[in-house]
Amino acid sequence: MAGFPTVRLRRLRMTAPLRRMVRETALGPDDFIYPLFVMPGKGRVEEIPSMPGQHRFTVDRLPAEVEEAARLGIPAVILFGIPEAKDELASGAYAPDGIVQQAIRAAKKAVPEMVVMADVCLCEYMSHGHCGVVRDGAVDNDATLDLLARTAVSLAEAGADVVAPSDMMDGRVAAIRRALDAQGFSLVPILSYAAKYASAFYGPFRDAACSAPAFGDRRSHQMDPANRREAMREIALDLEEGADAVMVKPALAYLDVLREARRRFDVPLAAYNVSGEYAMVKAAAARGWLDERAVVLEILTAIKRAGADWILTYHAKDACRWLAAGGC
Ligand code: PBG
């Protein structure tokens, strides 16, 4: 076996073109799914305090943002809604003129070729902020499935290209698939948040979507951050139930989970670079402690290297601009 000084790995690192030639992971706009928040009202775009650079849009202001994402080459957006009113049956989630239903129509009208994904969860629409129907102080799994299925059908009726259940109830992919098929949406794919952890990194999102639980937490349905083997079971079950693509969430503290999922499952794999991961980078960059561009491109490259086909990221627009200007 030849070793040093015959072997010198630095040889192929000496110039930028050589580095480009041996680069194993290429990041591009096609990798990104851009999350967007929609709120009631007219003519307003408000910045989310804990997510600098991210905004809540009223439906009429959404098309301009979707058009900009399309111009940058981003193929997909995922929509989250802040409803006018919340109740104990999350009726805003499946109302025909619900906030996300309106947003889907507006986005598809503005940019028909944009893949418009809709998050399927009830927490934003429940007065108590939990992801399902609460009975005796606990989330009732089976009573929730019906509402999730209704929500998915309603989002598909509004024109969603993909539905993405993020609630972590057992059996929800099967319930959603059955309902979609029964209503004539057998070609609408399901991107399942299959391995979604009970993570503190969702804090800024819950501010953005006003979806923090009023009592308790989500540990009875979201996964324990300590578990990796269990994530593989979650993914396998969701695929058996009919998921077309699966997700690991969050991304950065879970790259090992992502890697393991990549090794085991030959299906499209998404990773969610979540709100807390975004907020940390923005906060440090604002203080001049990190080079935002370099750090963001490094993070997104690492998520892709670990195995993600799709990256849901609030950095999507910036990353496209930076990559167009010459990458890392
Ligand atoms: C649930 C949902 C959450 C996120 C995406 N979908 C929040 C939660 O589970 O509490 C978090 C995304 C992020 O932090 O960026 N509707």
Boltz pocket constraint, residues with backbone or C-beta under 6 A from the ligand:
constraints:
  - pocket:
      binder: B
      contacts: [[A, 119], [A, 120], [A, 121], [A, 122], [A, 123], [A, 124], [A, 166], [A, 167], [A, 201], [A, 202], [A, 203], [A, 204], [A, 205], [A, 206], [A, 211], [A, 273], [A, 274], [A, 275], [A, 276]]
      max_distance: 6.0
